Amino acid sequence: QVQLVESGGGLVQAGGSLRLSCAASARTFSLYAMGWFRQAPGKEREFVAAISWSGGITNYADSVKGRFTISRDNAKNTVYLQMNSLRPEDTAVYSCAAYTDYRDSYYLPVSHREYDYWGQGTQVAVSS
């Protein structure tokens, strides 16, 4: 069982920055790929970014490339999402997720259906 708790959301003006954190309970956290997803009202859950167990491989949605950075600190069981140059269209509930099938250490799922554990989410609101 993996428990994930996000923090760091809030209200920010367009062009501003936020840093989201996701703290994991599992001792095996360092084995898992991790992802960030977001869901705006009335929209489907959307892939944002993912990171491999080592942090050496990352993947981003085109909409956030160059503005968001995913990272992790395995010693702290935490994954981060640094969000810069925020836009009103980034407004959503952001959730982190764990992909616990570590047989392929280079595979980073972009579909939310492949992730096994989820946090409760943190709200990000960007005003224009």
Backbone hydrogen bonds in HBPLUS format (Angstrom, degrees):
<---DONOR---> <-ACCEPTOR-->    atom                        ^
c    i                          cat <-CA-CA->   ^        H-A-AA   ^      H-
h    n   atom  resd res      DA  || num        DHA   H-A  angle D-A-AA Bond
n    s   type  num  typ     dist DA aas  dist angle  dist       angle   num
A0025-SER N   A0003-GLN O   2.91 MM  22  5.18 140.8  2.07 145.9 155.2     1
A0005-VAL N   A0023-ALA O   2.94 MM  18  5.23 151.5  2.02 142.5 151.8     2
A0023-ALA N   A0005-VAL O   2.92 MM  18  5.23 162.0  1.95 146.0 142.6     3
A0007-SER N   A0021-SER O   2.90 MM  14  5.28 141.0  2.05 147.1 150.1     4
A0021-SER N   A0007-SER O   2.89 MM  14  5.28 163.9  1.92 146.5 149.9     5
A0010-GLY N   A0123-GLN O   2.93 MM 113  6.16 114.6  2.37 139.4 157.2     6
A0125-ALA N   A0010-GLY O   2.90 MM 115  6.14 167.0  1.92 155.9 155.2     7
A0012-VAL N   A0125-ALA O   2.90 MM 113  6.34 156.9  1.95 162.7 170.4     8
A0127-SER N   A0012-VAL O   2.90 MM 115  6.30 154.8  1.96 149.4 157.2     9
A0016-GLY N   A0013-GLN O   2.95 MM   3  5.55 153.5  2.02 142.5 145.1    10
A0014-ALA N   A0127-SER O   2.73 MM 113  5.66 134.1  1.94 169.5 167.6    11
A0015-GLY N   A0086-LEU O   2.70 MM  71  4.86 163.1  1.72 140.9 147.0    12
A0086-LEU N   A0016-GLY O   3.08 MM  70  5.49 175.6  2.08 152.9 153.2    13
A0018-LEU N   A0083-MET O   2.93 MM  65  5.23 150.1  2.02 143.1 152.7    14
A0083-MET N   A0018-LEU O   2.76 MM  65  5.23 167.9  1.77 176.7 177.7    15
A0020-LEU N   A0081-LEU O   2.88 MM  61  4.98 165.6  1.90 143.2 141.5    16
A0081-LEU N   A0020-LEU O   2.90 MM  61  4.98 148.7  2.00 138.4 140.4    17
A0022-CYS N   A0079-VAL O   2.81 MM  57  5.19 133.3  2.02 156.0 166.3    18
A0079-VAL N   A0022-CYS O   2.99 MM  57  5.19 155.2  2.05 140.4 147.2    19
A0024-ALA N   A0077-ASN O   2.83 MM  53  5.41 166.1  1.85 168.3 170.7    20
A0029-PHE N   A0026-ALA O   3.24 MM   3  5.20 152.7  2.32 108.5 107.9    21
A0031-LEU N   A0028-THR O   2.90 MM   3  5.59 164.8  1.92 124.9 130.1    22
A0032-TYR N   A0029-PHE O   3.02 MM   3  5.57 157.9  2.07 120.9 127.0    23
A0099-TYR N   A0033-ALA O   2.89 MM  66  5.25 173.6  1.90 158.1 156.1    24
A0034-MET N   A0051-ILE O   2.98 MM  17  5.43 158.3  2.03 154.2 160.7    25
A0051-ILE N   A0034-MET O   2.82 MM  17  5.43 151.4  1.91 157.0 164.7    26
A0035-GLY N   A0097-ALA O   2.89 MM  62  5.15 161.1  1.93 147.5 151.3    27
A0097-ALA N   A0035-GLY O   2.85 MM  62  5.15 144.3  1.98 147.4 150.4    28
A0036-TRP N   A0049-ALA O   2.74 MM  13  5.25 160.1  1.78 157.1 157.8    29
A0048-VAL N   A0036-TRP O   2.91 MM  12  5.42 148.0  2.01 157.9 149.8    30
A0049-ALA N   A0036-TRP O   3.26 MM  13  5.25 158.7  2.30 133.8 137.3    31
A0037-PHE N   A0095-SER O   2.81 MM  58  5.30 162.2  1.84 159.5 165.5    32
A0095-SER N   A0037-PHE O   2.83 MM  58  5.30 161.1  1.86 143.4 149.8    33
A0038-ARG N   A0046-GLU O   2.86 MM   8  5.25 152.8  1.94 144.9 154.0    34
A0046-GLU N   A0038-ARG O   2.71 MM   8  5.25 164.5  1.73 157.5 163.2    35
A0039-GLN N   A0093-VAL O   2.93 MM  54  5.30 144.3  2.05 137.2 148.6    36
A0093-VAL N   A0039-GLN O   3.01 MM  54  5.30 170.7  2.01 134.1 134.3    37
A0043-LYS N   A0040-ALA O   3.00 MM   3  5.38 155.2  2.07 140.4 137.2    38
A0061-ALA N   A0048-VAL O   2.90 MM  13  5.16 155.9  1.96 145.2 140.7    39
A0050-ALA N   A0059-ASN O   2.92 MM   9  5.26 145.7  2.04 146.0 150.4    40
A0059-ASN N   A0050-ALA O   3.03 MM   9  5.26 146.9  2.14 145.2 145.3    41
A0052-SER N   A0057-ILE O   2.88 MM   5  5.25 154.8  1.95 154.4 157.6    42
A0055-GLY N   A0052-SER O   3.07 MM   3  5.07 137.4  2.26  98.2 110.7    43
A0064-VAL N   A0061-ALA O   3.05 MM   3  5.67 159.7  2.09 117.4 123.3    44
A0067-ARG N   A0064-VAL O   2.95 MM   3  5.42 160.0  1.99 135.9 139.2    45
A0068-PHE N   A0064-VAL O   3.02 MM   4  5.59 156.8  2.07 164.2 162.2    46
A0084-ASN N   A0067-ARG O   2.98 MM  17  5.13 157.0  2.03 136.3 142.9    47
A0069-THR N   A0082-GLN O   2.81 MM  13  5.03 148.9  1.90 142.3 151.6    48
A0082-GLN N   A0069-THR O   2.80 MM  13  5.03 163.8  1.83 156.9 153.5    49
A0071-SER N   A0080-TYR O   3.19 MM   9  5.21 156.5  2.25 129.3 132.7    50
A0080-TYR N   A0071-SER O   2.75 MM   9  5.21 169.1  1.76 147.3 150.1    51
A0073-ASP N   A0078-THR O   2.84 MM   5  5.43 164.7  1.86 164.9 167.9    52
A0076-LYS N   A0073-ASP O   3.03 MM   3  5.44 141.4  2.18 107.3 117.9    53
A0078-THR N   A0073-ASP O   3.24 MM   5  5.43 172.2  2.24 140.7 142.8    54
A0077-ASN N   A0074-ASN O   3.29 MM   3  4.73 156.6  2.34  90.0  96.9    55
A0090-ASP N   A0087-ARG O   2.89 MM   3  5.40 163.3  1.92 118.1 123.5    56
A0091-THR N   A0088-PRO O   3.08 MM   3  5.67 165.4  2.10 118.3 122.1    57
A0092-ALA N   A0124-VAL O   2.97 MM  32  5.51 144.9  2.10 144.5 155.5    58
A0124-VAL N   A0092-ALA O   2.87 MM  32  5.51 160.8  1.91 159.2 165.6    59
A0094-TYR N   A0122-THR O   2.84 MM  28  5.28 169.2  1.85 151.9 148.1    60
A0122-THR N   A0094-TYR O   2.82 MM  28  5.28 146.1  1.94 139.1 149.7    61
A0119-GLY N   A0096-CYS O   3.10 MM  23  5.68 152.8  2.17 159.7 158.7    62
A0098-ALA N   A0117-TYR O   2.93 MM  19  5.20 152.0  2.01 138.1 146.3    63
A0116-ASP N   A0098-ALA O   2.84 MM  18  5.87 148.8  1.94 158.2 163.6    64
A0117-TYR N   A0098-ALA O   3.41 MM  19  5.20 160.1  2.45 136.3 140.6    65
A0107-TYR N   A0104-ASP O   3.29 MM   3  5.66 170.3  2.30 114.2 117.1    66
A0114-GLU N   A0111-SER O   3.17 MM   3  5.81 162.7  2.20 117.4 121.9    67
A0115-TYR N   A0112-HIS O   3.24 MM   3  5.60 159.0  2.29 109.5 115.6    68
